[in-house]
């Protein structure tokens, strides 16, 4: 992996790394992706295949907009949506108590972004494409994860081969 390794500065950041080890069970380095740094790796299998990615990530931003990442293969986008893949945020209510307005209607309490490690399958956030996006990778391809709108940390990136679908004839045999 080529990128800027995250170096903790203080107890809070040390706890973030410990949380990642507890979350993933891995002791791999964690990398920062921000406006000045990206993360790249070389696909080192000796065959071409369709793969989709899952990413372990930690959002550093407090904003309400979803954090986005661009995924390039050999410096090129394989499809339009690869320029802004979503790393979703998790939110929680600040309080379980609902205040009442002057008409005795409940007011929703404020929410705050939950700072925790998460894993996401890179897929279409608008759900126009069912399932994960497949990336065509050949031996020696360089895969790069780049900053789009907010900084984040990446733990592990899992490239998973797309499952092989059974032949149509087998599906017909299962029908009554």
Buried (B, 14 or more C-beta within 10 A) or exposed (E): EEBEEBEEEEEEBEEBBEBBBEBBEEEEBBBBBBEEBBBBBEBEBEEEBEBBBBBBBBBBBEEEEBBBBBBBBEEEEBEEBBBBBBBEBEEEEEEEEEEEEEEEEEEEBEEEBEBEBBEBBBBBBEEEEEEBBBBEBEEEBBBBBBBBBBBBBBBBBEBEEEEEEEEEEEEEEEEE
